[in-house]
Amino acid sequence: MTQLVSQPTKSAKPTASTSGPMVTEDGLTFENKPRAAVCTGYYSNFCLWPLKCEHNRQLGLLKTTSDKRREGTHMRKQKGFSLIELLIVVAIILIIAAIAIPNLLRARISANESSAASSIRTINTAEVSFYSTYPAQGYSTPGAAGLLALGPGAVTGCPAGGPLVTAACLIDWNLSNAATIANAKSGFYFGLGSTSAGVPYLSYTVGGSAAAFNQTGVRGFCSNEDGVIHYNASWNAAPQTTWATCVSGAWPQLQ
């Protein structure tokens, strides 16, 4: 009789087992199998994994846990400023502000005072024109009404029929209306006075004061019919409209 000898069948591909280590076709576990044997046939890809991983890591395609940890630490370090750095920046800003703000305020005051002196000159010129145009009236009436009479009389402009003794159109509306603090022009308001008791007004004194002392201006200005502008270095009061005071030693001529 011919004895049948069972041929060993080729085992299937190894599968992961939950009860023990993976066994290869020759009965050895994957961990105990020689590397040369493992790196052939179906298991050749297992040998290439470390090389592929290292190659991808060098290209930046794969990052190890240590790489990620180092990057995370670096990102946390570059995320923001420290409290000391912020305090230093705030201190620098405060120092710059402490230097710049007073200078800006002084520059604003200087500009307002220059504008006030220019307004006094404009009123002087307007008064001369007013006197020559309305000789029976003389100079304009003292007070806010006289300043208003030098202007157009209304914000809309001069009267349709032409200039009048109450609206001579010799100065602009803003200046003619700047007889109160609320209507100050460039930080100054103005007033008119006269030594004459009535028409014709043969003299006048125009004065200008800061609407907010030491904020919009410091000096006061005045002038009489001679056209010479005088000033007071520190004037915190209503506009000077007294003829004798304007030419006193306390109010020297503006150079």
TACORRA-V932269 format. One record per residue. RES is the residue in one letter. D_CENTER is the distance of its C-alpha to the mean C-alpha in Angstrom with 1 decimal. Layout:
# TACORRA-V932269
res=(RES | RES)
d_center=(D_CENTER | D_CENTER)
This chain:
# TACORRA-V932269
res=(M | T | Q | L | V | S | Q | P | T | K | S | A | K | P | T | A | S | T | S | G | P | M | V | T | E | D | G | L | T | F | E | N | K | P | R | A | A | V | C | T | G | Y | Y | S | N | F | C | L | W | P | L | K | C | E | H | N | R | Q | L | G | L | L | K | T | T | S | D | K | R | R | E | G | T | H | M | R | K | Q | K | G | F | S | L | I | E | L | L | I | V | V | A | I | I | L | I | I | A | A | I | A | I | P | N | L | L | R | A | R | I | S | A | N | E | S | S | A | A | S | S | I | R | T | I | N | T | A | E | V | S | F | Y | S | T | Y | P | A | Q | G | Y | S | T | P | G | A | A | G | L | L | A | L | G | P | G | A | V | T | G | C | P | A | G | G | P | L | V | T | A | A | C | L | I | D | W | N | L | S | N | A | A | T | I | A | N | A | K | S | G | F | Y | F | G | L | G | S | T | S | A | G | V | P | Y | L | S | Y | T | V | G | G | S | A | A | A | F | N | Q | T | G | V | R | G | F | C | S | N | E | D | G | V | I | H | Y | N | A | S | W | N | A | A | P | Q | T | T | W | A | T | C | V | S | G | A | W | P | Q | L | Q)
d_center=(111.3 | 108.1 | 105.7 | 102.3 | 99.7 | 96.3 | 93.7 | 90.5 | 87.8 | 84.5 | 82.0 | 78.9 | 75.6 | 74.4 | 72.3 | 70.1 | 72.1 | 70.8 | 74.0 | 74.2 | 73.2 | 73.3 | 76.8 | 77.5 | 80.6 | 82.6 | 82.2 | 79.6 | 76.3 | 73.2 | 72.3 | 75.9 | 76.4 | 76.4 | 73.3 | 75.5 | 77.0 | 73.7 | 72.1 | 74.5 | 74.9 | 72.9 | 71.1 | 69.8 | 66.3 | 66.1 | 66.4 | 63.7 | 61.0 | 60.1 | 59.9 | 57.8 | 55.4 | 55.0 | 54.5 | 51.8 | 50.1 | 50.0 | 48.5 | 45.8 | 47.3 | 48.5 | 46.9 | 48.8 | 47.9 | 47.1 | 44.8 | 42.9 | 42.7 | 41.4 | 38.7 | 37.7 | 37.4 | 35.4 | 33.0 | 32.6 | 31.8 | 29.1 | 27.5 | 24.7 | 23.7 | 25.8 | 24.9 | 25.3 | 23.0 | 20.2 | 21.0 | 20.9 | 17.4 | 16.3 | 18.3 | 16.9 | 13.3 | 14.8 | 16.8 | 14.1 | 12.2 | 15.7 | 16.4 | 13.3 | 12.7 | 16.4 | 16.4 | 13.6 | 15.6 | 18.8 | 17.6 | 16.7 | 20.2 | 21.9 | 20.7 | 21.8 | 25.1 | 25.8 | 25.3 | 27.7 | 30.3 | 30.1 | 30.6 | 33.7 | 35.1 | 34.7 | 36.5 | 39.2 | 39.8 | 39.9 | 42.4 | 44.7 | 44.7 | 45.2 | 48.2 | 49.9 | 49.4 | 50.6 | 53.0 | 54.7 | 51.3 | 50.4 | 46.8 | 44.6 | 45.3 | 43.6 | 40.8 | 38.2 | 40.9 | 41.4 | 37.7 | 37.7 | 41.0 | 39.4 | 36.9 | 37.6 | 38.6 | 36.3 | 33.0 | 34.9 | 36.3 | 39.6 | 42.8 | 44.7 | 47.7 | 45.9 | 44.8 | 46.4 | 46.9 | 44.5 | 42.0 | 42.4 | 39.3 | 38.7 | 35.0 | 32.2 | 31.7 | 28.5 | 30.2 | 33.5 | 31.9 | 29.9 | 32.7 | 30.9 | 27.7 | 26.6 | 26.9 | 25.6 | 24.7 | 21.7 | 22.1 | 25.9 | 29.0 | 32.5 | 36.1 | 39.6 | 42.9 | 46.4 | 49.6 | 51.6 | 52.9 | 53.0 | 53.3 | 53.4 | 50.4 | 51.2 | 48.2 | 44.6 | 41.8 | 38.2 | 35.6 | 31.8 | 29.9 | 26.4 | 25.4 | 23.7 | 25.3 | 23.3 | 20.0 | 20.6 | 23.5 | 26.4 | 29.2 | 31.6 | 33.3 | 36.7 | 39.3 | 42.8 | 44.8 | 45.4 | 41.8 | 40.9 | 37.5 | 37.5 | 34.8 | 34.6 | 32.4 | 31.5 | 32.2 | 31.2 | 33.5 | 34.3 | 34.7 | 37.7 | 40.3 | 43.5 | 45.2 | 46.9 | 43.9 | 41.7 | 44.2 | 44.8 | 44.0 | 41.0 | 39.3 | 39.8 | 39.3 | 35.9 | 36.4)
